[in-house]
C-alpha cells in the first residue's frame, strides 16, 4: 500500500521514458515506460510547481519541466 502526502492535488500519470539507477554493478528501473504511477502536484502559491511521483520502491520529487520529460498526467485521482 502506498502512502500519499496530504498536501497537493492527487493524480495518476504514465511514464513515457524508463528511468534507471545503477547501484554497484546492478542496474534497476526506478520508473518503467508505460507503467501508471500515483502522483501529487504541489503548488504552494510560489512560482515553482513541484511534482511527487510514487513508484514501487522509490519516490521522485521534481519540477514541472523535469516531470514533463518522463511523465504525462492521465487524470485526477478519484475522478472517472
mmCIF file of the N, C-alpha and C atoms, coordinates in Angstrom:
data_MODEL
# 
_entry.id   MODEL 
# 
loop_
_atom_site.group_PDB 
_atom_site.id 
_atom_site.type_symbol 
_atom_site.label_atom_id 
_atom_site.label_alt_id 
_atom_site.label_comp_id 
_atom_site.label_asym_id 
_atom_site.label_entity_id 
_atom_site.label_seq_id 
_atom_site.pdbx_PDB_ins_code 
_atom_site.Cartn_x 
_atom_site.Cartn_y 
_atom_site.Cartn_z 
_atom_site.occupancy 
_atom_site.B_iso_or_equiv 
_atom_site.pdbx_formal_charge 
_atom_site.auth_seq_id 
_atom_site.auth_comp_id 
_atom_site.auth_asym_id 
_atom_site.auth_atom_id 
_atom_site.pdbx_PDB_model_num 
ATOM 1   N N  . UNK A 1 1  ? 0.844   -1.182 0.000   1.00 0.00 ? 1  UNK A N  1 
ATOM 2   C CA . UNK A 1 1  ? 0.000   0.000  0.000   1.00 0.00 ? 1  UNK A CA 1 
ATOM 3   C C  . UNK A 1 1  ? 0.885   1.240  0.000   1.00 0.00 ? 1  UNK A C  1 
ATOM 4   N N  . UNK A 1 2  ? 0.562   2.205  -0.837  1.00 0.00 ? 2  UNK A N  1 
ATOM 5   C CA . UNK A 1 2  ? 1.339   3.434  -0.960  1.00 0.00 ? 2  UNK A CA 1 
ATOM 6   C C  . UNK A 1 2  ? 0.699   4.520  -0.111  1.00 0.00 ? 2  UNK A C  1 
ATOM 7   N N  . UNK A 1 3  ? 1.512   5.218  0.668   1.00 0.00 ? 3  UNK A N  1 
ATOM 8   C CA . UNK A 1 3  ? 1.035   6.354  1.441   1.00 0.00 ? 3  UNK A CA 1 
ATOM 9   C C  . UNK A 1 3  ? 1.333   7.615  0.653   1.00 0.00 ? 3  UNK A C  1 
ATOM 10  N N  . UNK A 1 4  ? 0.318   8.426  0.412   1.00 0.00 ? 4  UNK A N  1 
ATOM 11  C CA . UNK A 1 4  ? 0.467   9.651  -0.369  1.00 0.00 ? 4  UNK A CA 1 
ATOM 12  C C  . UNK A 1 4  ? 0.321   10.848 0.557   1.00 0.00 ? 4  UNK A C  1 
ATOM 13  N N  . UNK A 1 5  ? 1.180   11.829 0.345   1.00 0.00 ? 5  UNK A N  1 
ATOM 14  C CA . UNK A 1 5  ? 1.141   13.052 1.156   1.00 0.00 ? 5  UNK A CA 1 
ATOM 15  C C  . UNK A 1 5  ? -0.225  13.710 1.059   1.00 0.00 ? 5  UNK A C  1 
ATOM 16  N N  . UNK A 1 6  ? -0.627  14.365 2.116   1.00 0.00 ? 6  UNK A N  1 
ATOM 17  C CA . UNK A 1 6  ? -1.926  15.036 2.148   1.00 0.00 ? 6  UNK A CA 1 
ATOM 18  C C  . UNK A 1 6  ? -1.921  16.371 1.426   1.00 0.00 ? 6  UNK A C  1 
ATOM 19  N N  . UNK A 1 7  ? -0.747  16.917 1.159   1.00 0.00 ? 7  UNK A N  1 
ATOM 20  C CA . UNK A 1 7  ? -0.641  18.238 0.558   1.00 0.00 ? 7  UNK A CA 1 
ATOM 21  C C  . UNK A 1 7  ? -0.534  18.100 -0.952  1.00 0.00 ? 7  UNK A C  1 
ATOM 22  N N  . UNK A 1 8  ? -1.437  18.750 -1.688  1.00 0.00 ? 8  UNK A N  1 
ATOM 23  C CA . UNK A 1 8  ? -1.363  18.750 -3.143  1.00 0.00 ? 8  UNK A CA 1 
ATOM 24  C C  . UNK A 1 8  ? -2.552  18.061 -3.780  1.00 0.00 ? 8  UNK A C  1 
ATOM 25  N N  . UNK A 1 9  ? -2.618  18.196 -5.107  1.00 0.00 ? 9  UNK A N  1 
ATOM 26  C CA . UNK A 1 9  ? -3.691  17.591 -5.897  1.00 0.00 ? 9  UNK A CA 1 
ATOM 27  C C  . UNK A 1 9  ? -3.245  16.215 -6.372  1.00 0.00 ? 9  UNK A C  1 
ATOM 28  N N  . UNK A 1 10 ? -4.050  15.216 -6.102  1.00 0.00 ? 10 UNK A N  1 
ATOM 29  C CA . UNK A 1 10 ? -3.699  13.840 -6.452  1.00 0.00 ? 10 UNK A CA 1 
ATOM 30  C C  . UNK A 1 10 ? -4.093  13.530 -7.891  1.00 0.00 ? 10 UNK A C  1 
ATOM 31  N N  . UNK A 1 11 ? -3.184  12.869 -8.579  1.00 0.00 ? 11 UNK A N  1 
ATOM 32  C CA . UNK A 1 11 ? -3.383  12.464 -9.967  1.00 0.00 ? 11 UNK A CA 1 
ATOM 33  C C  . UNK A 1 11 ? -2.778  11.085 -10.164 1.00 0.00 ? 11 UNK A C  1 
ATOM 34  N N  . UNK A 1 12 ? -2.955  10.555 -11.371 1.00 0.00 ? 12 UNK A N  1 
ATOM 35  C CA . UNK A 1 12 ? -2.164  9.422  -11.810 1.00 0.00 ? 12 UNK A CA 1 
ATOM 36  C C  . UNK A 1 12 ? -1.458  9.848  -13.086 1.00 0.00 ? 12 UNK A C  1 
ATOM 37  N N  . UNK A 1 13 ? -0.298  9.248  -13.336 1.00 0.00 ? 13 UNK A N  1 
ATOM 38  C CA . UNK A 1 13 ? 0.487   9.620  -14.508 1.00 0.00 ? 13 UNK A CA 1 
ATOM 39  C C  . UNK A 1 13 ? 1.073   8.367  -15.145 1.00 0.00 ? 13 UNK A C  1 
ATOM 40  N N  . UNK A 1 14 ? 1.427   8.503  -16.421 1.00 0.00 ? 14 UNK A N  1 
ATOM 41  C CA . UNK A 1 14 ? 2.051   7.415  -17.169 1.00 0.00 ? 14 UNK A CA 1 
ATOM 42  C C  . UNK A 1 14 ? 3.498   7.790  -17.439 1.00 0.00 ? 14 UNK A C  1 
ATOM 43  N N  . UNK A 1 15 ? 4.393   6.845  -17.217 1.00 0.00 ? 15 UNK A N  1 
ATOM 44  C CA . UNK A 1 15 ? 5.811   7.057  -17.501 1.00 0.00 ? 15 UNK A CA 1 
ATOM 45  C C  . UNK A 1 15 ? 6.024   6.922  -19.012 1.00 0.00 ? 15 UNK A C  1 
ATOM 46  N N  . UNK A 1 16 ? 6.685   7.896  -19.637 1.00 0.00 ? 16 UNK A N  1 
ATOM 47  C CA . UNK A 1 16 ? 6.933   7.856  -21.079 1.00 0.00 ? 16 UNK A CA 1 
ATOM 48  C C  . UNK A 1 16 ? 8.400   7.572  -21.401 1.00 0.00 ? 16 UNK A C  1 
ATOM 49  N N  . UNK A 1 17 ? 9.235   7.470  -20.368 1.00 0.00 ? 17 UNK A N  1 
ATOM 50  C CA . UNK A 1 17 ? 10.656  7.177  -20.562 1.00 0.00 ? 17 UNK A CA 1 
ATOM 51  C C  . UNK A 1 17 ? 11.166  6.456  -19.319 1.00 0.00 ? 17 UNK A C  1 
ATOM 52  N N  . UNK A 1 18 ? 11.686  5.238  -19.496 1.00 0.00 ? 18 UNK A N  1 
ATOM 53  C CA . UNK A 1 18 ? 12.195  4.473  -18.361 1.00 0.00 ? 18 UNK A CA 1 
ATOM 54  C C  . UNK A 1 18 ? 13.338  5.217  -17.690 1.00 0.00 ? 18 UNK A C  1 
ATOM 55  N N  . UNK A 1 19 ? 13.296  5.266  -16.365 1.00 0.00 ? 19 UNK A N  1 
ATOM 56  C CA . UNK A 1 19 ? 14.352  5.908  -15.577 1.00 0.00 ? 19 UNK A CA 1 
ATOM 57  C C  . UNK A 1 19 ? 15.072  4.823  -14.792 1.00 0.00 ? 19 UNK A C  1 
ATOM 58  N N  . UNK A 1 20 ? 16.406  4.759  -14.931 1.00 0.00 ? 20 UNK A N  1 
ATOM 59  C CA . UNK A 1 20 ? 17.221  3.729  -14.284 1.00 0.00 ? 20 UNK A CA 1 
ATOM 60  C C  . UNK A 1 20 ? 18.144  4.328  -13.247 1.00 0.00 ? 20 UNK A C  1 
ATOM 61  N N  . UNK A 1 21 ? 18.615  3.461  -12.355 1.00 0.00 ? 21 UNK A N  1 
ATOM 62  C CA . UNK A 1 21 ? 19.655  3.822  -11.396 1.00 0.00 ? 21 UNK A CA 1 
ATOM 63  C C  . UNK A 1 21 ? 20.642  2.656  -11.357 1.00 0.00 ? 21 UNK A C  1 
ATOM 64  N N  . UNK A 1 22 ? 21.923  2.977  -11.243 1.00 0.00 ? 22 UNK A N  1 
ATOM 65  C CA . UNK A 1 22 ? 22.950  1.948  -11.136 1.00 0.00 ? 22 UNK A CA 1 
ATOM 66  C C  . UNK A 1 22 ? 23.484  1.961  -9.710  1.00 0.00 ? 22 UNK A C  1 
ATOM 67  N N  . UNK A 1 23 ? 23.378  0.815  -9.040  1.00 0.00 ? 23 UNK A N  1 
ATOM 68  C CA . UNK A 1 23 ? 23.900  0.656  -7.685  1.00 0.00 ? 23 UNK A CA 1 
ATOM 69  C C  . UNK A 1 23 ? 24.947  -0.452 -7.760  1.00 0.00 ? 23 UNK A C  1 
ATOM 70  N N  . UNK A 1 24 ? 26.212  -0.066 -7.614  1.00 0.00 ? 24 UNK A N  1 
ATOM 71  C CA . UNK A 1 24 ? 27.295  -1.027 -7.808  1.00 0.00 ? 24 UNK A CA 1 
ATOM 72  C C  . UNK A 1 24 ? 27.331  -1.439 -9.266  1.00 0.00 ? 24 UNK A C  1 
ATOM 73  N N  . UNK A 1 25 ? 27.160  -2.729 -9.534  1.00 0.00 ? 25 UNK A N  1 
ATOM 74  C CA . UNK A 1 25 ? 27.123  -3.232 -10.915 1.00 0.00 ? 25 UNK A CA 1 
ATOM 75  C C  . UNK A 1 25 ? 25.701  -3.534 -11.364 1.00 0.00 ? 25 UNK A C  1 
ATOM 76  N N  . UNK A 1 26 ? 24.756  -3.312 -10.482 1.00 0.00 ? 26 UNK A N  1 
ATOM 77  C CA . UNK A 1 26 ? 23.361  -3.651 -10.772 1.00 0.00 ? 26 UNK A CA 1 
ATOM 78  C C  . UNK A 1 26 ? 22.587  -2.427 -11.249 1.00 0.00 ? 26 UNK A C  1 
ATOM 79  N N  . UNK A 1 27 ? 21.886  -2.577 -12.382 1.00 0.00 ? 27 UNK A N  1 
ATOM 80  C CA . UNK A 1 27 ? 21.024  -1.510 -12.893 1.00 0.00 ? 27 UNK A CA 1 
ATOM 81  C C  . UNK A 1 27 ? 19.583  -1.866 -12.572 1.00 0.00 ? 27 UNK A C  1 
ATOM 82  N N  . UNK A 1 28 ? 18.854  -0.906 -11.995 1.00 0.00 ? 28 UNK A N  1 
ATOM 83  C CA . UNK A 1 28 ? 17.457  -1.125 -11.621 1.00 0.00 ? 28 UNK A CA 1 
ATOM 84  C C  . UNK A 1 28 ? 16.597  -0.024 -12.212 1.00 0.00 ? 28 UNK A C  1 
ATOM 85  N N  . UNK A 1 29 ? 15.359  -0.373 -12.548 1.00 0.00 ? 29 UNK A N  1 
ATOM 86  C CA . UNK A 1 29 ? 14.398  0.612  -13.037 1.00 0.00 ? 29 UNK A CA 1 
ATOM 87  C C  . UNK A 1 29 ? 13.758  1.327  -11.855 1.00 0.00 ? 29 UNK A C  1 
ATOM 88  N N  . UNK A 1 30 ? 13.826  2.656  -11.869 1.00 0.00 ? 30 UNK A N  1 
ATOM 89  C CA . UNK A 1 30 ? 13.105  3.459  -10.880 1.00 0.00 ? 30 UNK A CA 1 
ATOM 90  C C  . UNK A 1 30 ? 11.647  3.568  -11.296 1.00 0.00 ? 30 UNK A C  1 
ATOM 91  N N  . UNK A 1 31 ? 11.449  3.948  -12.572 1.00 0.00 ? 31 UNK A N  1 
ATOM 92  C CA . UNK A 1 31 ? 10.125  4.086  -13.167 1.00 0.00 ? 31 UNK A CA 1 
ATOM 93  C C  . UNK A 1 31 ? 10.206  3.494  -14.572 1.00 0.00 ? 31 UNK A C  1 
ATOM 94  N N  . UNK A 1 32 ? 9.207   2.704  -14.960 1.00 0.00 ? 32 UNK A N  1 
ATOM 95  C CA . UNK A 1 32 ? 9.241   1.960  -16.213 1.00 0.00 ? 32 UNK A CA 1 
ATOM 96  C C  . UNK A 1 32 ? 8.275   2.560  -17.228 1.00 0.00 ? 32 UNK A C  1 
ATOM 97  N N  . UNK A 1 33 ? 8.752   2.721  -18.463 1.00 0.00 ? 33 UNK A N  1 
ATOM 98  C CA . UNK A 1 33 ? 7.933   3.276  -19.549 1.00 0.00 ? 33 UNK A CA 1 
ATOM 99  C C  . UNK A 1 33 ? 6.640   2.475  -19.691 1.00 0.00 ? 33 UNK A C  1 
ATOM 100 N N  . UNK A 1 34 ? 5.519   3.203  -19.784 1.00 0.00 ? 34 UNK A N  1 
ATOM 101 C CA . UNK A 1 34 ? 4.215   2.586  -19.957 1.00 0.00 ? 34 UNK A CA 1 
ATOM 102 C C  . UNK A 1 34 ? 3.485   2.264  -18.663 1.00 0.00 ? 34 UNK A C  1 
ATOM 103 N N  . UNK A 1 35 ? 4.179   2.285  -17.550 1.00 0.00 ? 35 UNK A N  1 
ATOM 104 C CA . UNK A 1 35 ? 3.536   1.982  -16.264 1.00 0.00 ? 35 UNK A CA 1 
ATOM 105 C C  . UNK A 1 35 ? 2.820   3.215  -15.716 1.00 0.00 ? 35 UNK A C  1 
ATOM 106 N N  . UNK A 1 36 ? 1.806   2.968  -14.899 1.00 0.00 ? 36 UNK A N  1 
ATOM 107 C CA . UNK A 1 36 ? 0.992   4.018  -14.290 1.00 0.00 ? 36 UNK A CA 1 
ATOM 108 C C  . UNK A 1 36 ? 1.432   4.194  -12.836 1.00 0.00 ? 36 UNK A C  1 
ATOM 109 N N  . UNK A 1 37 ? 1.564   5.458  -12.415 1.00 0.00 ? 37 UNK A N  1 
ATOM 110 C CA . UNK A 1 37 ? 2.003   5.761  -11.051 1.00 0.00 ? 37 UNK A CA 1 
ATOM 111 C C  . UNK A 1 37 ? 1.109   6.838  -10.440 1.00 0.00 ? 37 UNK A C  1 
ATOM 112 N N  . UNK A 1 38 ? 0.954   6.788  -9.121  1.00 0.00 ? 38 UNK A N  1 
ATOM 113 C CA . UNK A 1 38 ? 0.291   7.862  -8.387  1.00 0.00 ? 38 UNK A CA 1 
ATOM 114 C C  . UNK A 1 38 ? 1.234   9.053  -8.330  1.00 0.00 ? 38 UNK A C  1 
ATOM 115 N N  . UNK A 1 39 ? 0.665   10.254 -8.381  1.00 0.00 ? 39 UNK A N  1 
ATOM 116 C CA . UNK A 1 39 ? 1.494   11.447 -8.227  1.00 0.00 ? 39 UNK A CA 1 
ATOM 117 C C  . UNK A 1 39 ? 0.677   12.559 -7.573  1.00 0.00 ? 39 UNK A C  1 
ATOM 118 N N  . UNK A 1 40 ? 1.396   13.521 -7.017  1.00 0.00 ? 40 UNK A N  1 
ATOM 119 C CA . UNK A 1 40 ? 0.788   14.675 -6.360  1.00 0.00 ? 40 UNK A CA 1 
ATOM 120 C C  . UNK A 1 40 ? 1.426   15.928 -6.937  1.00 0.00 ? 40 UNK A C  1 
ATOM 121 N N  . UNK A 1 41 ? 0.598   16.913 -7.264  1.00 0.00 ? 41 UNK A N  1 
ATOM 122 C CA . UNK A 1 41 ? 1.094   18.206 -7.737  1.00 0.00 ? 41 UNK A CA 1 
ATOM 123 C C  . UNK A 1 41 ? 1.003   19.172 -6.575  1.00 0.00 ? 41 UNK A C  1 
ATOM 124 N N  . UNK A 1 42 ? 2.142   19.759 -6.237  1.00 0.00 ? 42 UNK A N  1 
ATOM 125 C CA . UNK A 1 42 ? 2.205   20.704 -5.116  1.00 0.00 ? 42 UNK A CA 1 
ATOM 126 C C  . UNK A 1 42 ? 2.441   22.101 -5.650  1.00 0.00 ? 42 UNK A C  1 
ATOM 127 N N  . UNK A 1 43 ? 1.496   22.977 -5.376  1.00 0.00 ? 43 UNK A N  1 
ATOM 128 C CA . UNK A 1 43 ? 1.605   24.383 -5.772  1.00 0.00 ? 43 UNK A CA 1 
ATOM 129 C C  . UNK A 1 43 ? 1.254   25.213 -4.551  1.00 0.00 ? 43 UNK A C  1 
ATOM 130 N N  . UNK A 1 44 ? 2.276   25.713 -3.885  1.00 0.00 ? 44 UNK A N  1 
ATOM 131 C CA . UNK A 1 44 ? 2.041   26.453 -2.641  1.00 0.00 ? 44 UNK A CA 1 
ATOM 132 C C  . UNK A 1 44 ? 1.955   27.955 -2.873  1.00 0.00 ? 44 UNK A C  1 
ATOM 133 N N  . UNK A 1 45 ? 1.615   28.357 -4.086  1.00 0.00 ? 45 UNK A N  1 
ATOM 134 C CA . UNK A 1 45 ? 1.491   29.775 -4.378  1.00 0.00 ? 45 UNK A CA 1 
ATOM 135 C C  . UNK A 1 45 ? 2.792   30.419 -4.816  1.00 0.00 ? 45 UNK A C  1 
ATOM 136 N N  . UNK A 1 46 ? 3.852   29.642 -4.861  1.00 0.00 ? 46 UNK A N  1 
ATOM 137 C CA . UNK A 1 46 ? 5.128   30.161 -5.330  1.00 0.00 ? 46 UNK A CA 1 
ATOM 138 C C  . UNK A 1 46 ? 5.204   30.041 -6.852  1.00 0.00 ? 46 UNK A C  1 
ATOM 139 N N  . UNK A 1 47 ? 6.260   30.533 -7.431  1.00 0.00 ? 47 UNK A N  1 
ATOM 140 C CA . UNK A 1 47 ? 6.418   30.471 -8.878  1.00 0.00 ? 47 UNK A CA 1 
ATOM 141 C C  . UNK A 1 47 ? 6.630   29.044 -9.372  1.00 0.00 ? 47 UNK A C  1 
ATOM 142 N N  . UNK A 1 48 ? 7.199   28.201 -8.546  1.00 0.00 ? 48 UNK A N  1 
ATOM 143 C CA . UNK A 1 48 ? 7.548   26.840 -8.957  1.00 0.00 ? 48 UNK A CA 1 
ATOM 144 C C  . UNK A 1 48 ? 6.466   25.844 -8.540  1.00 0.00 ? 48 UNK A C  1 
ATOM 145 N N  . UNK A 1 49 ? 6.111   24.945 -9.437  1.00 0.00 ? 49 UNK A N  1 
ATOM 146 C CA . UNK A 1 49 ? 5.183   23.859 -9.148  1.00 0.00 ? 49 UNK A CA 1 
ATOM 147 C C  . UNK A 1 49 ? 6.011   22.585 -9.047  1.00 0.00 ? 49 UNK A C  1 
ATOM 148 N N  . UNK A 1 50 ? 5.766   21.801 -7.997  1.00 0.00 ? 50 UNK A N  1 
ATOM 149 C CA . UNK A 1 50 ? 6.525   20.573 -7.795  1.00 0.00 ? 50 UNK A CA 1 
ATOM 150 C C  . UNK A 1 50 ? 5.625   19.355 -7.943  1.00 0.00 ? 50 UNK A C  1 
ATOM 151 N N  . UNK A 1 51 ? 6.197   18.283 -8.451  1.00 0.00 ? 51 UNK A N  1 
ATOM 152 C CA . UNK A 1 51 ? 5.502   17.020 -8.628  1.00 0.00 ? 51 UNK A CA 1 
ATOM 153 C C  . UNK A 1 51 ? 6.180   15.969 -7.763  1.00 0.00 ? 51 UNK A C  1 
ATOM 154 N N  . UNK A 1 52 ? 5.391   15.073 -7.195  1.00 0.00 ? 52 UNK A N  1 
ATOM 155 C CA . UNK A 1 52 ? 5.942   13.926 -6.467  1.00 0.00 ? 52 UNK A CA 1 
ATOM 156 C C  . UNK A 1 52 ? 5.304   12.687 -7.066  1.00 0.00 ? 52 UNK A C  1 
ATOM 157 N N  . UNK A 1 53 ? 6.153   11.780 -7.562  1.00 0.00 ? 53 UNK A N  1 
ATOM 158 C CA . UNK A 1 53 ? 5.688   10.556 -8.189  1.00 0.00 ? 53 UNK A CA 1 
ATOM 159 C C  . UNK A 1 53 ? 6.024   9.396  -7.255  1.00 0.00 ? 53 UNK A C  1 
ATOM 160 N N  . UNK A 1 54 ? 5.050   8.517  -7.032  1.00 0.00 ? 54 UNK A N  1 
ATOM 161 C CA . UNK A 1 54 ? 5.203   7.404  -6.102  1.00 0.00 ? 54 UNK A CA 1 
ATOM 162 C C  . UNK A 1 54 ? 5.399   6.109  -6.882  1.00 0.00 ? 54 UNK A C  1 
ATOM 163 N N  . UNK A 1 55 ? 6.638   5.597  -6.879  1.00 0.00 ? 55 UNK A N  1 
ATOM 164 C CA . UNK A 1 55 ? 6.950   4.338  -7.545  1.00 0.00 ? 55 UNK A CA 1 
ATOM 165 C C  . UNK A 1 55 ? 6.786   3.160  -6.609  1.00 0.00 ? 55 UNK A C  1 
ATOM 166 N N  . UNK A 1 56 ? 7.146   1.980  -7.102  1.00 0.00 ? 56 UNK A N  1 
ATOM 167 C CA . UNK A 1 56 ? 7.038   0.765  -6.289  1.00 0.00 ? 56 UNK A CA 1 
ATOM 168 C C  . UNK A 1 56 ? 8.031   0.772  -5.136  1.00 0.00 ? 56 UNK A C  1 
ATOM 169 N N  . UNK A 1 57 ? 9.270   1.191  -5.411  1.00 0.00 ? 57 UNK A N  1 
ATOM 170 C CA . UNK A 1 57 ? 10.301  1.219  -4.372  1.00 0.00 ? 57 UNK A CA 1 
ATOM 171 C C  . UNK A 1 57 ? 10.793  2.623  -4.074  1.00 0.00 ? 57 UNK A C  1 
ATOM 172 N N  . UNK A 1 58 ? 10.676  3.526  -5.045  1.00 0.00 ? 58 UNK A N  1 
ATOM 173 C CA . UNK A 1 58 ? 11.250  4.855  -4.921  1.00 0.00 ? 58 UNK A CA 1 
ATOM 174 C C  . UNK A 1 58 ? 10.198  5.923  -5.186  1.00 0.00 ? 58 UNK A C  1 
ATOM 175 N N  . UNK A 1 59 ? 10.376  7.078  -4.582  1.00 0.00 ? 59 UNK A N  1 
ATOM 176 C CA . UNK A 1 59 ? 9.561   8.260  -4.866  1.00 0.00 ? 59 UNK A CA 1 
ATOM 177 C C  . UNK A 1 59 ? 10.461  9.281  -5.536  1.00 0.00 ? 59 UNK A C  1 
ATOM 178 N N  . UNK A 1 60 ? 9.875   10.133 -6.367  1.00 0.00 ? 60 UNK A N  1 
ATOM 179 C CA . UNK A 1 60 ? 10.640  11.148 -7.082  1.00 0.00 ? 60 UNK A CA 1 
ATOM 180 C C  . UNK A 1 60 ? 9.956   12.493 -6.916  1.00 0.00 ? 60 UNK A C  1 
ATOM 181 N N  . UNK A 1 61 ? 10.709  13.500 -6.507  1.00 0.00 ? 61 UNK A N  1 
ATOM 182 C CA . UNK A 1 61 ? 10.218  14.878 -6.466  1.00 0.00 ? 61 UNK A CA 1 
ATOM 183 C C  . UNK A 1 61 ? 10.911  15.637 -7.578  1.00 0.00 ? 61 UNK A C  1 
ATOM 184 N N  . UNK A 1 62 ? 10.149  16.424 -8.349  1.00 0.00 ? 62 UNK A N  1 
ATOM 185 C CA . UNK A 1 62 ? 10.741  17.138 -9.474  1.00 0.00 ? 62 UNK A CA 1 
ATOM 186 C C  . UNK A 1 62 ? 9.922   18.377 -9.816  1.00 0.00 ? 62 UNK A C  1 
ATOM 187 N N  . UNK A 1 63 ? 10.495  19.211 -10.681 1.00 0.00 ? 63 UNK A N  1 
ATOM 188 C CA . UNK A 1 63 ? 9.795   20.397 -11.172 1.00 0.00 ? 63 UNK A CA 1 
ATOM 189 C C  . UNK A 1 63 ? 8.871   19.992 -12.316 1.00 0.00 ? 63 UNK A C  1 
ATOM 190 N N  . UNK A 1 64 ? 8.040   20.909 -12.758 1.00 0.00 ? 64 UNK A N  1 
ATOM 191 C CA . UNK A 1 64 ? 7.131   20.642 -13.872 1.00 0.00 ? 64 UNK A CA 1 
ATOM 192 C C  . UNK A 1 64 ? 7.906   20.273 -15.130 1.00 0.00 ? 64 UNK A C  1 
ATOM 193 N N  . UNK A 1 65 ? 8.991   20.992 -15.396 1.00 0.00 ? 65 UNK A N  1 
ATOM 194 C CA . UNK A 1 65 ? 9.795   20.740 -16.589 1.00 0.00 ? 65 UNK A CA 1 
ATOM 195 C C  . UNK A 1 65 ? 10.408  19.340 -16.542 1.00 0.00 ? 65 UNK A C  1 
ATOM 196 N N  . UNK A 1 66 ? 10.931  18.964 -15.388 1.00 0.00 ? 66 UNK A N  1 
ATOM 197 C CA . UNK A 1 66 ? 11.517  17.630 -15.230 1.00 0.00 ? 66 UNK A CA 1 
ATOM 198 C C  . UNK A 1 66 ? 10.441  16.549 -15.348 1.00 0.00 ? 66 UNK A C  1 
ATOM 199 N N  . UNK A 1 67 ? 9.265   16.809 -14.787 1.00 0.00 ? 67 UNK A N  1 
ATOM 200 C CA . UNK A 1 67 ? 8.148   15.868 -14.861 1.00 0.00 ? 67 UNK A CA 1 
ATOM 201 C C  . UNK A 1 67 ? 7.772   15.600 -16.314 1.00 0.00 ? 67 UNK A C  1 
ATOM 202 N N  . UNK A 1 68 ? 7.654   16.664 -17.107 1.00 0.00 ? 68 UNK A N  1 
ATOM 203 C CA . UNK A 1 68 ? 7.201   16.539 -18.492 1.00 0.00 ? 68 UNK A CA 1 
ATOM 204 C C  . UNK A 1 68 ? 8.196   15.808 -19.386 1.00 0.00 ? 68 UNK A C  1 
ATOM 205 N N  . UNK A 1 69 ? 9.448   15.653 -18.951 1.00 0.00 ? 69 UNK A N  1 
ATOM 206 C CA . UNK A 1 69 ? 10.436  14.889 -19.715 1.00 0.00 ? 69 UNK A CA 1 
ATOM 207 C C  . UNK A 1 69 ? 10.169  13.385 -19.644 1.00 0.00 ? 69 UNK A C  1 
ATOM 208 N N  . UNK A 1 70 ? 9.564   12.919 -18.560 1.00 0.00 ? 70 UNK A N  1 
ATOM 209 C CA . UNK A 1 70 ? 9.423   11.476 -18.355 1.00 0.00 ? 70 UNK A CA 1 
ATOM 210 C C  . UNK A 1 70 ? 8.013   10.988 -18.052 1.00 0.00 ? 70 UNK A C  1 
ATOM 211 N N  . UNK A 1 71 ? 7.053   11.909 -17.816 1.00 0.00 ? 71 UNK A N  1 
ATOM 212 C CA . UNK A 1 71 ? 5.703   11.512 -17.424 1.00 0.00 ? 71 UNK A CA 1 
ATOM 213 C C  . UNK A 1 71 ? 4.648   12.368 -18.116 1.00 0.00 ? 71 UNK A C  1 
ATOM 214 N N  . UNK A 1 72 ? 3.426   11.821 -18.221 1.00 0.00 ? 72 UNK A N  1 
ATOM 215 C CA . UNK A 1 72 ? 2.259   12.596 -18.656 1.00 0.00 ? 72 UNK A CA 1 
ATOM 216 C C  . UNK A 1 72 ? 1.134   12.332 -17.662 1.00 0.00 ? 72 UNK A C  1 
ATOM 217 N N  . UNK A 1 73 ? 0.379   13.386 -17.359 1.00 0.00 ? 73 UNK A N  1 
ATOM 218 C CA . UNK A 1 73 ? -0.776  13.238 -16.467 1.00 0.00 ? 73 UNK A CA 1 
ATOM 219 C C  . UNK A 1 73 ? -1.887  12.509 -17.198 1.00 0.00 ? 73 UNK A C  1 
ATOM 220 N N  . UNK A 1 74 ? -2.580  11.650 -16.496 1.00 0.00 ? 74 UNK A N  1 
ATOM 221 C CA . UNK A 1 74 ? -3.709  10.934 -17.084 1.00 0.00 ? 74 UNK A CA 1 
ATOM 222 C C  . UNK A 1 74 ? -5.015  11.560 -16.629 1.00 0.00 ? 74 UNK A C  1 
ATOM 223 N N  . UNK A 1 75 ? -5.216  11.676 -15.320 1.00 0.00 ? 75 UNK A N  1 
ATOM 224 C CA . UNK A 1 75 ? -6.432  12.277 -14.775 1.00 0.00 ? 75 UNK A CA 1 
ATOM 225 C C  . UNK A 1 75 ? -6.232  12.523 -13.299 1.00 0.00 ? 75 UNK A C  1 
ATOM 226 N N  . UNK A 1 76 ? -7.172  13.220 -12.710 1.00 0.00 ? 76 UNK A N  1 
ATOM 227 C CA . UNK A 1 76 ? -7.144  13.407 -11.250 1.00 0.00 ? 76 UNK A CA 1 
ATOM 228 C C  . UNK A 1 76 ? -7.526  12.117 -10.569 1.00 0.00 ? 76 UNK A C  1 
ATOM 229 N N  . UNK A 1 77 ? -6.887  11.845 -9.470  1.00 0.00 ? 77 UNK A N  1 
ATOM 230 C CA . UNK A 1 77 ? -7.168  10.634 -8.696  1.00 0.00 ? 77 UNK A CA 1 
ATOM 231 C C  . UNK A 1 77 ? -8.594  10.702 -8.152  1.00 0.00 ? 77 UNK A C  1 
ATOM 232 N N  . UNK A 1 78 ? -9.343  9.639  -8.315  1.00 0.00 ? 78 UNK A N  1 
ATOM 233 C CA . UNK A 1 78 ? -10.698 9.576  -7.794  1.00 0.00 ? 78 UNK A CA 1 
ATOM 234 C C  . UNK A 1 78 ? -11.756 10.029 -8.785  1.00 0.00 ? 78 UNK A C  1 
ATOM 235 N N  . UNK A 1 79 ? -11.363 10.597 -9.923  1.00 0.00 ? 79 UNK A N  1 
ATOM 236 C CA . UNK A 1 79 ? -12.329 11.016 -10.947 1.00 0.00 ? 79 UNK A CA 1 
ATOM 237 C C  . UNK A 1 79 ? -12.415 9.927  -12.008 1.00 0.00 ? 79 UNK A C  1 
ATOM 238 N N  . UNK A 1 80 ? -13.547 9.788  -12.628 1.00 0.00 ? 80 UNK A N  1 
ATOM 239 C CA . UNK A 1 80 ? -13.717 8.769  -13.684 1.00 0.00 ? 80 UNK A CA 1 
ATOM 240 C C  . UNK A 1 80 ? -14.017 9.423  -14.993 1.00 0.00 ? 80 UNK A C  1 
# 
